[in-house]
Amino acid sequence: MKVLVIGGTRYMGKILVRNLLNEGHEVSIISRGNQQPNWWNEINHIKADRSNKTELELGLKGLEFDWVFDFQAYRKEHVEDFGNIMTGRVGKYLFVSTGSIYSKWDYGTPEEALLDFELNVPFRENQVNWDNLTYDYDPKELEYGARKRHCEKWIIENFEIPYVLMRIPAIMGEDDPTGRIWWWIQRVSDNRGIVIPSKVENPFRTLYSGDAAKAFLDSMKSNKTLNQTYHIASHEIFTSRSWVRILSKILNTEPKLFLVPSVFTDKYLGGINEYGKPGDKYSPPLLRNYPYIHDLSKSDSDFNFKTTKVEDWLAQTANYYLSLSDVEHSKGYENRDLEIKLGIEWEGKLKNLQDTFDSDFN
């Protein structure tokens, strides 16, 4: 197959390109060329900024592809320009989307999401009413999810290229540019405990980067996936307790959690979460204040979606990070002593309150 990958030089994309090359496909990459993975000399590089329509059109002039994987569409104009340029010259197009299309993430209340996650466990792909959505978004909403939603809407309503929409959760694995998995590994490995805001103790799914890359490729090979939307996520469901317990077992540490009211974690630890934005709430990666459970039955049925056991990929990922000699601290780790102080002091206050209550009640 002649394959085009837009982006693809980082994280999941790197794995996908290696898988494509191993299967003997002819791979072209659109990127600015700033990142050059170890397979760089095995691909055809099309140097272009996909946000620049003129560069994109020039780079793709006269080219045709059987498959296209798009990792870098973040605005409606990205998919609109590509569709207008390449209609009639692409066999099948996969758009990498996100579960964040459903939620107004910055709010933190189920009532203000497009979907009430507490009433939809698991939530399904068809639970977005595109007719009622516009290309605007509330300023308080996380821009990433809103703009991905705009891309999906345009593809569904206007694309003339056969497509697959793939909604993914937070991806975990080696070489994660977001640092989310390292946040957990570094804290569990130091064996001091993890501070968890009490309001985010909800079940969730994540996904290993290698499984994501394999699913992208498998979905393109299936005849059932034309113009369809899918969730991919881990078949296992986690909570903060089970997540820390699994990682602690791998790292041979104690699975210690400090459940602290969110009002105190936000007050004393705010501004040091995974995004590193001033004024942000303390928010351990993966955790939400609502259940986040994708329905996977459609992916399981249409392209035999499979996932690696969490113990296997998490051990591999932990070994990768702990073997690095130059890895930087995870987000907020410079305040690690304050995290633990808050956890220990809250635990002590809670114990005193329990003792007082027992004494008074009896």
Buried (B, 14 or more C-beta within 10 A) or exposed (E): BBBBBBBBBBBBBBBBBBBBBEEEBBBBBBBEEEBEBEBEEEBEBBEBBBBEBEBBBEBBEEBEBBBBBBBBBBBBBBBBBBBEBBEEBBBBBBBBBBBBBBBBBBBBEBEBBBBBBEEBBBBBBEEBEEEEBEEEBEEEBBBEBBBBBBBBBBBBEEBEBEBBBBBBBBBBBBBBEBBBBBBBBBBBBEEBBBBBBBBBBBBBBBBBBBBBBBBBBBBBEBEEBEEBBBBBBBBBBBBBBBBBBBBBBBBEBEBBBBBBEBEBBBEBBBBBBBEEEEEBBBBBBBBBBBBBBBBBEBBBEBBEBEBBEBEEBBBBBBEBBEEEEEBEEBBBBEBBEBBBEBBBBBBEEBEEEEEEEEEEEE
